[in-house]
Amino acid sequence: MDLGIRGRTAIVCASSQGLGKACARALAEAGVSLIINGRNRTLLDQTAEEIRQVTGAEVWPVLADVSTLEGQQALLAACPAPDILINNNGGPPYRDFRELDRQAMLTGVTMNMITPIELIQKVIEPMAARGFGRIVNITSISVKMPVAGLDLSSAARAGLTAFLSGVARKIADKNITINNILPGSFDTQRLRNGFTVAAKRSGQSESVMAAHAMAEIPAKRFGTPAEFGQTCAFLCSVHAAYITGQNILLDGGAYPAAF
């Protein structure tokens, strides 16, 4: 399917690996020029070159922490008026809520709520002026279903979801959409790191922990980053212009509800 976005430009935050990288690659396959972002220069440059080689797309890597104003300025200096913005960022690590002090909570909210809002504030007017904009926020299944130890991440992402719900409807008539993708368990390094921590606590192997986790998913497997990336690319397409303000669960059926 031709997504109708060839020649567009996208900023994809936190995209040197994992789900962000998958989104960047899928957009590049659709003919979109990319500004990708990460904090590890070697990894970022490797990802940029990989996407160029596989897709032929133009890719500009920007080394920056998107949670900082300086990092946001660096991204927007590389692309002042993107057609597409994919908001993504690392989340707070697994931690018992009793261990969270004020600074940890403020940092978590800044990373997963305030940062994407700040970026949207900066790109929304140019999108409106051109009559096209696609914004996708990578949040989490934990917005709908509690995940023990991810209370701070869940709260910050749920706050982002609520904040943007009204914003999405306010700018829908400008052909700008804002949607959220809520990943369940995807085979990424972040997921594997969680198994490493759990294995140390339980005394079981990481492979056993992973097998237990897969057994609890109706699909009996983890999602692949490519599946996630293609869903993101579709939400950025011309065909998704009537989808806005939505939370798209990608979880293999893990969230047990009809609505």
C-alpha positions, 0 to 999 in steps of 0.5 A: 500500500502506498501510504501517500507520504513520500517526500514528507519529513519526520522527526522520530525521537529516541529512534536509535534502537527499539520501537523508535528505530522500527518506526523510523525504518517503516517511515523511511520505507514509505519515502519519508525523510528522517531526523532520528535521535539518540544519546549514543553517538555510535549506535545513532550513526549505525542506525542512520546508515542502516536505514539509508542502506536498506531504504535509500531514504535521507536520514539525519542523526541528531545526538541529543537528550530529547527531555532537555530544552537543548535537545529539543532545540537541536532536533528542531534546528535540524528540522524546524517544520516536520510533517510528522512527529513521533514522540518517544522517550525512555521511561523510568526503570522498574521501581517500587513506588515507595522508593520514588522521591520527589526528584525521581517523580518530576524527572519521570513526568518530564520525560514521558509527559512534559517533553512530548507536549513541549515538542507538539507545541513547537511543531503544531503551527507549521503543520496547521499552516501547511494543512497536514500533520501526523503526531504519534505518541508511543505510550504503553499498555500500562496506561490502561492496565497497571504493570507492577513497578511501572507506576511512575511511567504509567501515570506520566503516560496517562497524563499525556493521554488525557492532556492530548485528548482535547488537543487532538480534537481542537486541531482535527479540522487542520488535517492534523491527527494525534494518536497514541500507540500502546505497546504491550510486550515487544521483543526489545532490549528494554523488555530483555533488561526487565527479564534480567532484573526479574531473573536476579530477583527470582533465581530463575533464568532469563529464558524461563522468565521470558517463557512465563511472560509469553505464556500469559499473552493470548498470542503466545509470543512477543510482538516484533518491532517491525509490526509496531513500526508499520502500525505507526507508519499507517497512522502517519499516512493519508489513509489515517486522516480520520483517525485521531485522539485514539489509543491503539493497543498492540499487545497480542490480546493481553488487555482483557476487555471488549472496549 
